[in-house]
Structure formats: structure tokens, C-alpha cells
Amino acid sequence: MSSPETQDWPRGERGNQASFWDMLARGLERGERLGEVLAAARQRMQGTDLEVPAERLWTDVMAGMTLSDALAGQPAVFSGGMRAIVRVGEVLGRPEHGPRHVLDGLLASALPLVGEPTSDAPAPFWRELGWLLHSGVPSLQALDTAHAERAAGTPLAEAAQAMRRATMEGRTFAEGLVGHEDAVGGPRAIRRVSDGEAQGNLDAQLLALADELGGAEPPPPSPEGAARRTVSMILLAATQARASGVHIEPGTDGGVRVRYRIDGVLQEAPAVHHDEPLPTGKAQPLVDDLKRMANLDLADRRQPQDGRAEIVVDDRPFDLRISVLPTFYGERAAVRVLRKDSVMFNVPAMVCEPADVERVRRLCHLPSGLVITAGPAGSGKTTLLYGMLKEVDRQHANVMSVEDPVEFLLDGVAQVQVAPAQGLTFARILRSQMRQDPDVIMVGEIRDIETARVMVEVALSGHLLLTQMHADDAPAVLVRLLQLGIEPFLLNAAIRGVIAQRLIRKLCPECRRAVEPDWQALPPEARDWLAEVEGPRFFEPVGCQTCVAGNGYRGRMAIHEILEPGPALRQAVAAGADEAELRAAAGQDGLRTLLHDGVRKAAQGLTSLSEVLRVVPVGGKS
């Protein structure tokens, strides 16, 4: 709800609270600092019952407390619902979210004041619970907050307790309400709750139920609120589907297209439930809300922008990398979703074959030289690089990194963020790190000739240097470095290993079906590869309720191409061989290609041949 600049607030405590939260919302929406906003609010509250509480909030925040923690210090003034809503905004990285939703909740009488009499009527309970959910408060916390203000022992309080028990047992709110129909508004109340849980719009259903049972009218939804709510539902659905990315695209028909990348494949998103239409029916409001989350420039719709944000879903932290690109039909957004607490930075988790694990570990323990991970975007090369960095003896070695951006924090690693605007480029930071007596340096990516040259110099000066590069396969990395201007003799002296990687989908073990391989689709040498596999059996996807989208796959695994230059390859590099000749020389040195590794994993029943050929086609470079 957008309030006018001057507002005739109701008299009394509710009016003072509304005035206070309105000032906070407006100031934060203008981009002002929280301390400045609270300083103005405490001046405004002089002579009211909020004069002392506002002064104390300002003092606590200036001392380093968050607003939600400061509010918790005054439970006799600010309710648990207010604190919970403000906390949501802090977690989302949108400080204006909390005060705006608190204000709208106060104006709708959805949020009771501390000490305000509450009745055993169901309408106020459903309205408060619905508003807390609408504001992004987790369901169990919202239920506890709404229940805490009801008198213990009443039928409504017992119904709320039953809902809580059902949630803790893994059942739905609606299942917990069975037998409590009279206390919560009759069978229609349970139908509303059941529909909301099934459709993903429980907050809207509860607010509508409160209207039916009687009570204050909710404030009209603002265009920003509609888009914010839709984005929240899109991101929630993405985390539940284990999607690694979300694409919000303007359609040619003026609509919006939402797609999720699940196990490396883009899929159309199911219908997003919201009770109010988007203000324009286009993608732009959704993109604008993502730009707010990432602190990007809302007014600039002509330049590409990149940012990041963090969200927490059911106490699980997620990191969002948000990229906005202007197109002919309007801005589109791509969001990379990464669950921080589920990333496994260890080589055995990424490299399945025991022999390959030992080869990678051997490269990580070299005293000097250049080791590169390679692959396209989304191939897991960064995760592998961090896993390799964890293999280094960080207790007895001086380990440093230069990254753009710093993806994850690792103990025992001096990580430096690139900042070109301040002159902190990859090459300049690398040169400065050399004065810090490093043993191992990890460079986020080779991007230009200057960085490549400095990295070769570092690798040749007695340091181990780990990095990554966008390339189709391992031999292509050598070609790229030669094209960047690295002299062949320097490349031969510096390079110690290249690890090319792809991610392929794993077959669902519940429904996979044995099948005879299509030998026509494979290269002639594939039969020789299968001699390495004991009892080879091939399977194809079927689809069941356990699979992602019922497509027969669940999860992903990596296939690898580990190149340690041998005599044939080094001779070809020195002779100025072209890419095909380098690839043939690598084969003479015993290189096992990505396709070779993929076919072996298909023969082990881990994936399908069709999936391997989708990622690494026959006739391709790999």
C-alpha cells in the first residue's frame, strides 16, 4: 500500500505506531540509512507514547544492533509480529520490506498492538496469520506468533496448537484442524486452508477467509507488492524444485515467461499463483523487484547489470546471482540459485573414479606449476576448483586467491576481491600477492593476455597456481593460451595439468529401464572403452514420482577429461601444431576424453547414453 506523504493517522497508540512505521518505510525506500531514518523518527515521536521507545531503538541500532533485535528489546511496545516481519526484510536484504508491511498490517488491523484486547473470534486470528505469511514470515513462526496473542485454553488456541503439532509431524495445517471446525470458522475455513496449501497461496486464502468471517478490510495491494509477492513465490518454487537457475523473460505477446533450470535443463515453470494480477501483465515488474533485491539501478533499463542477494528459506541460506539484460521486448533476468550449506567442496564428491581422484590430488600437491579446470558456464568447474584448494595443506602453506567475485569463504585462504574501478585487476593483485611470500595461489579465471602472462610467470617462479578457463575440453585450453600469446616454450614449462569437466544428469534408480545400446550412435572405439567396465549394462529413463518433473533423472554427476602433458603433446606444442594435432597428440599420451568417461558411466548404469550424447556429442571436440 502506498500512503500519501501527509496522512491523517487515527488518534492514539495505533496512530502513533502507524506514523512511526510510515516514516521508517519511506526513508528506507528512498535509500536512506537506518540510523538516519530512526533519528528523524525519534524527532517526530516527541511528545507521544513512542518518544522513549523510538529514542531507545535509535540508540541500539547505532550501537550495532539490527532493527529486529532492537525491537525484541522492547516487547511491551513492539509486537512479535512486527519483529518477525522486520526480520524477513533483513534476511532478504530489503530493509524497507519490514516497515512497509508492518504499516499496511496496522492500517488493515491485521497486526494487533501489544496489550490490545484479542477475542476468541476466528477472523482476527486468520487475518493476522495470513498477513504474517503474506509478509514472508515462515509458516511455523507465523503460526506461533498469531497463537501467542490468544488466551490459552480457548477453543481457538487449541486449534492453533493442533495446527502446530501437525506441522511438526510433517502434516498440513488443514489436517491438524480436523475436529476443530467450530473454533476456526466451520468447514469452509478448513477448505480455504486446504486450498491455500495445495495451490501455494495460503496467505491470500486466509485473508479472504477473514473477510468472509468479518473484520477490517485489508489494504489494497500495491503494484510493487504484487510483483514482490510473485517473485517470492517464484524463488520459493525454485528452491523446492532444486533449480540452479531461474529465467524471467518478456514474451513476444507482452506476457512473461518463467523457466527453471533443473539438473542443467531449462523447464517451463508451472503457473504461479497470486491473487492479484501484475500491474502491466509483463515481466518488467518482476525484473524490477529482482533489481531492488540486488541493489541495482531501477532507472537504468539500457545497460546490462549484475548483482547478488541472499535469501533464507526454511532456515536454509541461498545465494542469488542476478543478471539483468535489456532486450528488444524489455529487460530479462537470469538468477543463479545456490544453496550455500549444500555445496560439497571436496574432490571425491566431484570426481567419482578413485584413480581420477588420486590424479587430481597429485596435481593439488605439486610444488609449482599451472593447473587449470575447464568447461562452459554451469559445468561445475568453480566448485571443483574450490575442492582442489581444500586439498592444499593450508595449515603449513601460505594460500591466497584473487577472485571476481569471492564465491565462498575458505578458512586458511587470503581471498582478495577484484575491483577494476579501484584499479584492482587480476594482474595487479597477483603481482602484489607475490610480495606476500605465497605457496599456492588460486585465480578465479583467465580473462586476458595480461593475466595469462602474469600467471605463467608466477607458475614458473616456484609457486603452484590453480585457475579455470572457459574452454570445450582440455586440449582447447592449450590452444586458447597459445592464441592469447603465451610462447610455446613457456607454456610447456608452466602447464602441469588441465581438468575438463561436464555435469550430466543421473538416472533415477527407482524407474530406470535396461536397454540395448545404439552402437550406430557411438564411435567405433566405444566397444574398446567398455572392456574397462565390469558387466556393462545400459539403461534409459522412464519417469516416476521420485524423479524431477517425472523425466527419469534425479541429480547430476561429473564426467572428466584429465590432461597431464606427456612427451607427444609437449612436442606438438613446441612445433606449433594446430588444435586437431594437439588433440591427437594428447590421445597418444593416454588422454581419456569426456565422451570416453561418459560412455563408461552410462555402461555402469549411472546415466543414459542419450544424456551423455546430449552433453558431449559424437563428432564434437570432446
N, C-alpha and C positions, 0 to 999 in steps of 0.2 A: 504494500500500500504506500503510495506516495502522498505525504502530507504537505499542505501549503507551508510557506515559510513562516507565516503567523497563524497560530491556531488557538482557538478558544477552548482550552482544555477544561474538562469537568473540574469542579472545585473539590478540594480535599486531597486525601492521600493518593488516590488513583490519578488525579490530575497532575499532581507533582511528579509522580513516577513517570507519567506519560511525557511530561515536559523534559524531564531528565534524560530519558532514553531517546527522545527525539533529537536532543542536542548531540548525543553521542553518535547516533546513526548518521545524521547529516555531516558532522565533522569528519567521521571516518570515511564516508562516501566521497568526500571532497579530497581525500588523501592526506588529511592532517594526522599528525602523530597523536597516539592515545593520550600521552601526558598533556599535550596542548588542549585536546578536546576536554579532558577532565578538569583542567584548570578553568576553562570557560564555563563548564557546567557547574562547578562549585560556586562561581560568582553568581550564576543565575539562580542557584538554590538558596541563596542567603535569605534569611527570614522565613524559611519554610521548614517542615519537619525533616527534610533531606539535607539541610545545611551541614550538619555534623557528619552524617554518613558520606556525603559527597567529598568532604574535606579528607576523610579517612581513606576513601578509595584513591584519591589523588596521591596521598602520602605513600600508600602501599605500592601503587604502581610505579611511582618514581623511585621507590626503594628496590625495584626489580621484580616485583610480583606480576603475574599475569592478571588480567581483569577478572577471570573466573575465580582465581584463587583469592583475590581481594574481596570479591563478592561473598565467597564462602566464609570470610572472617566476620561477616555481619548477617548471620542467618535470621536475626529478628527484623531485618529491614528488607532484604532481598531473598526471594523465594528460591527453592531448589530448582524449579522450572526455569527461572531466569538464568541461574548459574549453568544449568545443563545446556541451554540454547547458546549462551555465550561461548561455552567450551567448544561446541560444534564449529563455530566460526573460527576459533583459534586453530583447531585441528585442520580445517580446510585451508587455512592461510588467507581467510577473508574476514578480517576483524569487523567489518561493517555488517556482516551477516547476522550476528547475535543481537545487537541493539535494534536493528530494523525488525526482526522477528519478535523480539520482546515487546516493542512498541505496538506492532499490529495485534499481538495477542492481548495486550492490555486494552486496546480500543475495542476489541471484539469480546471482552470479558471472558476470554479463553484462559487467561492466566490469573488465578486468584492472588491477592496480596497476602502477605504474612499476617496471620491473625484474623483474616476476613472470615466470617462465618461460612461454613460449607454445609450443604444439605445432603440428604441421602438420595436425592433425585438423580437418575442416571444421566440426564442431559449435560450438566456441568462436567461430570466425570469424563464422558465421551468427548466433549469439546476440548477439554484440557489435554487428554491423551492424544486426540487427533492433531491438535496444534503442535504438541511436542514432536510427534512423528513428522509432521509437515516441516518442522524446523530442522530436521535431520538428527534428532536425538535417537540413539539406538533403542530398539523396542523394549528391551527389558528395563533399561534405565528410565525410559518414559513411563512405563507401567508403574515402577516403584515410586516415581515422583508424583504421579497423579494419585496413587493409592495412599501415599503418606499423609495427604491432607484430609482423608476421610476418617470418620470416627471408627475406632476399632470395634469389632463385634457386630457391626451392622451388616445387613444382607449384601450391600454393595461392596463393602470391604472384603467380605468373604468371597464374593465373586472375583474380585481383583486378585485375591490370594490364590484362587483356583486357576486363574489365567497364568499366574507366575509359576505355579507348580507344573502346569502343562508345558510351559516353555522350557523349564529346567529338565523335563523328561523328554524333550525333543518333539513334543506335540504342538499343535497350533493353539492360538487364543480361543478360537471357536470351539475346539474340542474341550478346552478347560471350562467353558461356560455352560456346558450341558448340565442341566439340573439347577441352574441359577437364572433361568429366563425371566422370572418375575422381578428380580432385583435389577436387571440391566435394560429393561425395556421390552421384554417379550421376545417371541420367536423372530420377529423382524430384525431385532438387534443382532441376534446370532447370525442371521442370513447376511446382514451387512458386513459383519466381521469376517465371515467365511468368504464372501465375495472379494473383500479387500485383500485378504491374504492370498487368494488364488490369482487375482489379477495384478497384484503388486501396487495397489493404490489404497492401502488400508487407511492412510491419513484422510484422504478425500471421503471415503465411505463413512468414517467416524464423524467427521464434521457434518456430513449430510444427515447422519443419524441423529446428531444432536439437534439439528434444525427441525427434524420431524418430531422429536420428543419435546421440543420447546426450549427456548433460551435465546440469548442475544445473537444477532446476526453476525456472521463473520465478515471481516473487511473484504472488499473486492480485491481479487488478485491483481497485482501489478504485472505489466509485461515482463519486467525483469524477473519477478518471482516465478512466472510461468516457465521461462527459459531455464532459470536456475533449477527449478524442480525437475524439469525434463532431463537436463544434463546430469543431475544427481542420480536419476533412475537409470540413465544410460550407463554411467560409470559403475553403478551397483550391479547391473546385469552383466557388465564386462568382467567384474571381479568374480562373480558367481560362476561364469562360464569359463574361467581361467583364460580369458583372452589376453593376448600380449599387446594388442593394439586396437584402437577404435578410430574409425574414419567417419567424419561428418562432412558430407558433400552436398553442395547445392545442385539440385536436379535441373535438367533442361526444361521441365514443365513448371518450374517455380517452386517445387516442393523440396523436401530434404531427404537424403539417402543416408542411412546409418548402417555401417558394416563393421563386424568384429573380425579380427584376425585370431583364429583359434588353431593351435598346433600348426602355425605357419600358413594357413589357408584363409582367405577372406570369405566371410559368410554374411549373408543378409541378416540384419538384426530383426528379431520379432517386433511386433507392434509395441511401441512404448506407450504405456497407459498414463494419461494425465487427464484431469477433469476439466481443464480449460485449454482451448486451442492456442497455439503460438500466435503472437500478435500479428505476424506477417505471413505465417504459413511457410516460411523459408528457413534456410539454415543459419542465416546471419545472427539471429538472437542467441542460438546455441553457441556459435563461434565466439560471439561477444562475451558470453559468460565464461567460456574457457580462457579467453584473454584476460578477464578480470582475475581468474584464479592464478594465472601465471604472471600477473602484474605487467602485461603488455599494453601497448598504446592502443586504446579503443578507437581513437580518432583516425589513426593511420590505417587505411584499407588498401593502400597501393604497394606497400613493401612487405616482403616476407618477414615473419617474426618468429622467434623461438624463445621458449621459456620452460619453466618447470614448476611443479606444485606437488604437494603431498596431501594424501587423504588417509583416513583410518576407517576401515570397515570391519565391524565386529572385533575391535581391538587388533586388527591386522594392518600394519602400515604398508601403504602403496606409494610408489614414486611415479609421478606422471611427467613425461617429456612431451610438451605441447608445441607443435609446429603449425603455423598458420601461413597459408599461401593464397595470394589473390589469383582468381581465375576469371574467365570470361563471364561466368554466371554469378560471381561473388566469391567471397573468401571460403576456403575449405580448411578443415582442421584434421590433423593426424595426431593421435595421442598414443604414446607408447606407455603401457601399463606394466610396472614391475613390482612384484611383491618382495619387499626388502628381506623379510625374515625367512624366505624360502629359497633364496639363491644359494646354491652349494658351490663354494669356491674351493674345489679340490679336484685334482687331476683324475683320480679313479672314478669320480662321479661323471666326468665328461668323457673320458677315454675308456671304452669298455674292455678292449683286448689287453690282457696282462702284459704281453710283450710290448705293446704300444705304450702302455703306462710307464714301463721301465725306460723306453727310449725318450719319452718326454721328460721324465725325471732326470735322466742323464744330461739332457740339454740344459735343464734348470740349474744343474750343479757345476757347469763349466766355469772355469776361472775368468774367461774372457770370450769375446766374440758377439756376433749379432744373431739373435733368434727371433723369427717373425711368425706370427699367426696370420692366416689369410682367409678370405671369404667375402661374400657380399654382405650387405646390411642384414641384420637379423639372423646371421649364421652362428651366433654364439661365440665369436672369436674373442670378444671382450671378456666374457665370463671365463673362457679358457685362459686368457692372459692373466687375470687375477688369480686363478687357481695355480698357475705356474709361479706367480710371485709369492704365493703362500708356501710353495715348496722350498723357497730360498731360506737359508739359515739366517733369519732376521735378528737372532739374538747375538750372533757374533759377526755379522756383516752390516755395513752401512748401506741401507737400501733406500733409494729415493725414486720419485716418479714425477713426471710432468704430464698433465692431462688437461683435456678440454671436452667436457667438464670432468671434475673429480666424481667418478661414478659411485664409488663406495669407499668407506674409510677402513684402512687396514692398520692394525697395531704394528708398530715397529717400522713403518714406512713414512718417510718425509714426503708427503704429497703436495705438489705445487700446482695451482690452477693457472692456466694460460689466460692472459688478459691483453689482447692486442691493442686495445685502446690506451693502455698504460705502457705499451712497448714491451710487454712480457710475452714474447713469442716462444715457440718451441725451441728454436735455435738459441735464443738469448738465455733462456732458463737453463738449457743444457750446458752452455759454456760456464754459467755461474755455478752450477752444481759440481762441475769438475774441480772447483776450488774448495769443495766440501769433503774431499777425500772419499768418494763413493766406491763401493764394491759392485753394486748392482743398480742399474737404472732402468725403470720402465717408462717408455714413451708411449703416450696414448695412440698416436697414429703418425705414419709418414705421409706428409701432405705436400711437400715442396722440395725442390732441389737443395735449398739451404739446409733444411732439417736433415735430409738424407746424408748430405756430406758430413755434417757435424756428427751424426750418429755413427758413420763409418769411422771417423777419426776417434771417437770415444771407444768403439769396439776394438780398434787396433792399438789403443793405448793401455791395454791391460784391464778392461772393465767388461763385465757381462751386461749386455743391453738387450732388453726384451721389448718388442713392439708389435704392431699389427699394421696390415695394409689391405686395402680393397683390391682383390685380385681373384680370377676364376679358379686358379689352382696353384700348386707350389712352384712349378717352372715359370708360370706367368709372373710371379714375384720377382724373379731374377731379371726377366725381360723388362719389367717396369723400372727397376733400379738402373738398368743399363740405359733405358730411354731417358731417365732423369739426368743422366750424365755421369754416373759413377763409373770410373775406369774399370775395365775387366780385371786387372791385376789386384786392384783394391777390393773389389767385390769378392774375388776368390780368397783373399786373405782374411776378410772380415766375417763372411757368412758361415754360420755353423749349422743352422737348421731352419727349415720352413715347415710349418704345420698348417695345411689347408683343412678346412672343416666345413661341413654342411649339417643341418638338422633335418632329420626325416621323421615322419610320424610312425609310431609303434602300433602294431596291430592290437586290437582288443583281444585278450586271451579268452574271453568268455564266448565269443562268437566267430572267431576266425575259422576258415574252411580250407582243408587241404586241396591243392590244385597242382596239375602238371605244368611246369614252366613252359613259356613260349620261347623256344630256342631260337626262333627266327628274329626275335627282338633283341637278342644278346649277341655280343661279339663272339667270334669263334673261340677265343681263348677262355671264355667263361667256363667251359667244361673242365679246363685245367685248374681254374680257381676253386671249383667245388671239390677237387681232390683234397683240399686243405680242411674241409668240413666233414666231421664225423656224422654219417647218416643224414645227408642233406634232405630237407623237406621244405616245400614251398607252400605258402598259404595266401589266401586272398581275403579282403574284408567282406563282412556280411552286414553287420549292424544290429544293435540291440539297445536296451535301455541303459546299459552301462556306458556305452560309447558317447563321445562328444557329438551331439546332433545326430546320433544314430548312424554314423558313417563308417563304423567298423574300426576306427582308430581311437587311441587314447594315449596322450602324452607324446613326447618326442625323445629321440636319442641322436647322438652324433656319429657321423662317419668321418674318417680322416685320411689324409694323404701326408705322410711324414717323410720329408726330404732331407737327408743328410748328404751333402755333396760328396761324391766319390771321384775317382780319377777321370772317368769318362766325361762326367759333367764339367769338372773343372777345366779339362782340356777344351771342351766345346765353348765354354765361356771365354777362355783366353783366345780362342780362334775367331771370336766374333760371330758365332753361329746364330741362326735365326731361331724363332720360337719353336718351330717343329723339330729342328735339330736338337735343341736343348731338351725337349720333351723325350725324344728318342734316347739321348744320352743318359737322362735320368732313369729311364727304363733299364738301360744296361747296368746301371749301378744298383738295380733292385728295387726301384720305387714301386710301391703298391698304390694304384690310383684310387680316387674316390669311388669310381664305378666298381672297381675290384672289391673294395671294402664293403660297399653297399650290397653287392650281389652275395657276398659271404654272409652278411647279416640276414638277408632275405632267406638264404638257404638254412639258416638257423631258426627260422620261424619268427623272428623278431619284427619284421616288416614285410611288405609285399614288393614284388618286382615292379609293379606299376608305380609304387611310391618312389622306389629308387630311380626309375627312369624319368619320373617327373622332375626330380631334383637334379639328377646327373644323367642327361640323355646320352644314348649311344651316338657316337659321332661328334659329341661335343669335345671341348678341350680336355675334359677330365675323363 
